[in-house]
Amino acid sequence: MIVHEICIWIKAFLIGIGFATLDGLLVPFRRLCRRHLWMIAISDIIFWLALGICILVLLYFENDGKIRVFIFVSMCAGVYVQRKIKRYIHKARIRYKIRRRYKEDL
């Protein structure tokens, strides 16, 4: 029983990471389509429909359709972890560029 719930938690966590990554990949697309708001609207609708379908599939097949708070908490945790990792990588990249420029100036 508890092992099954841990597996559900891990799957929801990975879904959260996946959709946060997908949302991050859509940002450049939104910047390219600033003038075409209908393209942004369509991509947002597709994104949210895909997220809703994934949540419903997870709830239906893994949890017999029962809504449990820990599933949504684990998805939010996945999004949070993905955002933290993304910020850490971005800061590390900036530090690397600064160090490289500093060494070139010497």
C-alpha positions in Angstrom: 0.0 0.0 0.0 2.6 2.6 1.0 4.9 1.5 -1.8 2.1 2.1 -4.3 1.6 5.6 -2.9 5.3 6.3 -3.1 5.3 5.3 -6.7 2.3 7.6 -7.4 4.2 10.4 -5.6 7.3 9.9 -7.7 5.2 9.8 -10.9 3.5 13.0 -10.0 6.8 14.6 -9.0 8.2 13.7 -12.5 5.1 15.1 -14.2 5.7 18.3 -12.3 9.3 18.5 -13.4 8.3 17.6 -17.0 5.7 20.3 -17.3 7.8 22.9 -15.6 10.5 22.1 -18.2 8.0 22.3 -21.0 6.7 25.6 -19.7 10.3 26.9 -19.7 10.8 25.7 -23.3 7.6 27.6 -24.3 9.1 31.0 -23.1 11.2 31.5 -26.3 8.2 30.6 -28.4 6.2 33.2 -26.6 8.9 35.8 -27.2 8.9 35.1 -30.9 5.1 35.3 -31.2 4.6 38.6 -29.3 2.6 40.1 -32.2 0.5 36.9 -32.8 -1.4 36.6 -29.6 -3.6 33.9 -31.0 -0.5 31.6 -31.4 0.4 32.2 -27.7 -3.3 31.5 -26.7 -3.3 28.3 -28.7 0.0 27.1 -27.2 -1.3 27.9 -23.7 -4.5 26.0 -24.3 -2.6 23.0 -25.6 -0.2 23.2 -22.6 -3.0 23.3 -20.0 -5.1 20.6 -21.7 -2.1 18.3 -21.8 -1.4 19.0 -18.1 -5.0 18.4 -17.2 -5.1 15.1 -19.2 -1.9 13.9 -17.5 -3.3 14.7 -14.1 -6.6 12.9 -14.9 -4.8 9.9 -16.3 -2.6 9.7 -13.3 -5.6 9.9 -10.9 -7.7 7.5 -12.9 -5.2 4.7 -13.6 -3.0 4.9 -10.5 -5.4 6.0 -7.8 -8.8 4.8 -9.1 -10.0 8.3 -9.6 -9.6 9.4 -6.0 -8.3 12.9 -5.6 -5.5 13.1 -3.0 -3.7 16.2 -1.9 -0.3 14.6 -1.8 -0.4 14.1 -5.6 -0.9 17.8 -6.2 1.7 18.6 -3.5 4.2 16.3 -5.2 3.6 18.0 -8.6 4.2 21.4 -7.0 7.3 20.0 -5.4 8.5 18.8 -8.8 7.9 22.3 -10.3 9.7 23.9 -7.4 12.7 21.6 -7.7 13.0 22.1 -11.5 12.9 25.9 -11.0 15.6 25.8 -8.3 17.8 23.6 -10.5 17.3 25.9 -13.5 18.3 28.9 -11.4 21.3 27.1 -10.0 22.5 26.2 -13.5 21.9 29.8 -14.7 23.9 31.2 -11.8 26.7 28.7 -12.4 26.9 29.7 -16.0 27.1 33.4 -15.1 29.9 32.7 -12.6 31.8 30.6 -15.2 31.5 33.5 -17.8 32.7 36.0 -15.2 35.7 33.9 -14.2 36.6 33.2 -17.8 36.5 36.9 -18.6 38.5 37.8 -15.5 41.2 35.2 -16.5 41.3 36.6 -20.0 41.9 40.1 -18.7 44.9 39.0 -16.7 
